[in-house]
């Protein structure tokens, strides 16, 4: 393996460390790019689901309906939970 020495004044271990670090960063960026490319449909689907849930939580009508459903469920299950 031949190393380019752009700065011959630098010690060899510094040049070697720089070379290894640049190879690691290059490999990591390729892996991350591959992971994002493979999982992009999942990111889009779950991003859409999370956005939909956030929208529903911010919608006053949905929030009222959810609160009513929770109150109704709690009233029905209060005997089992012994909350009355």
C-alpha positions as CSV (number, residue, x, y, z in Angstrom):
1,X,0.0,0.0,0.0
2,X,1.5,3.3,-1.0
3,X,0.7,6.5,0.8
4,X,0.7,9.9,-0.8
5,X,2.7,12.3,1.2
6,X,1.4,15.7,0.4
7,X,3.1,17.2,3.4
8,X,6.5,15.5,3.7
9,X,7.2,17.5,6.9
10,X,4.4,15.7,8.7
11,X,5.4,12.5,10.6
12,X,4.4,9.2,9.0
13,X,2.1,8.2,11.8
14,X,0.1,11.5,11.4
15,X,-0.2,10.8,7.6
16,X,-1.2,7.2,8.3
17,X,-3.8,8.3,10.9
18,X,-5.2,10.9,8.5
19,X,-5.4,8.2,5.7
20,X,-7.2,5.7,8.0
21,X,-9.6,8.3,9.3
22,X,-10.5,9.5,5.8
23,X,-11.1,5.9,4.7
24,X,-13.3,5.3,7.8
25,X,-15.3,8.4,7.1
26,X,-15.7,7.5,3.4
27,X,-16.9,4.0,4.3
28,X,-19.3,5.3,7.0
29,X,-20.8,7.7,4.5
30,X,-21.4,5.0,2.0
31,X,-23.0,2.8,4.6
32,X,-25.3,5.6,5.8
33,X,-26.2,6.4,2.2
34,X,-27.1,2.8,1.6
35,X,-29.2,2.6,4.9
36,X,-31.1,5.7,4.0
37,X,-31.7,4.5,0.4
38,X,-32.9,1.1,1.5
39,X,-35.1,2.4,4.3
40,X,-36.4,5.6,2.6
41,X,-39.9,4.1,2.0
42,X,-40.2,3.2,5.7
43,X,-39.0,6.7,6.6
44,X,-41.7,8.2,4.4
45,X,-44.4,6.0,5.6
46,X,-43.7,6.4,9.3
47,X,-43.0,10.1,8.8
48,X,-46.4,10.4,7.3
49,X,-48.0,8.4,10.1
50,X,-46.2,10.5,12.7
51,X,-47.4,13.6,10.9
52,X,-50.9,12.3,10.8
53,X,-50.9,11.5,14.5
54,X,-49.5,14.9,15.3
55,X,-52.2,16.6,13.2
56,X,-54.9,14.6,14.9
57,X,-53.6,15.5,18.3
58,X,-53.6,19.2,17.4
59,X,-57.1,19.0,15.9
60,X,-59.7,20.2,18.6
61,X,-62.5,17.9,17.3
62,X,-60.3,14.8,17.3
63,X,-59.0,15.8,20.8
64,X,-62.5,16.2,22.1
65,X,-63.6,12.8,20.6
66,X,-60.5,11.1,22.1
67,X,-61.2,12.6,25.5
68,X,-64.8,11.6,25.4
69,X,-63.8,8.0,24.4
70,X,-61.3,7.9,27.3
71,X,-63.9,9.2,29.7
72,X,-66.5,6.7,28.5
73,X,-64.0,3.8,28.8
74,X,-62.8,5.0,32.2
75,X,-66.4,5.2,33.4
76,X,-67.1,1.6,32.2
77,X,-63.9,0.2,33.6
78,X,-64.0,2.2,36.9
79,X,-65.6,-0.6,38.8
80,X,-62.7,-2.9,37.8
81,X,-60.2,-0.3,38.6
82,X,-62.1,0.7,41.8
83,X,-61.9,4.4,41.0
84,X,-65.5,5.3,42.1
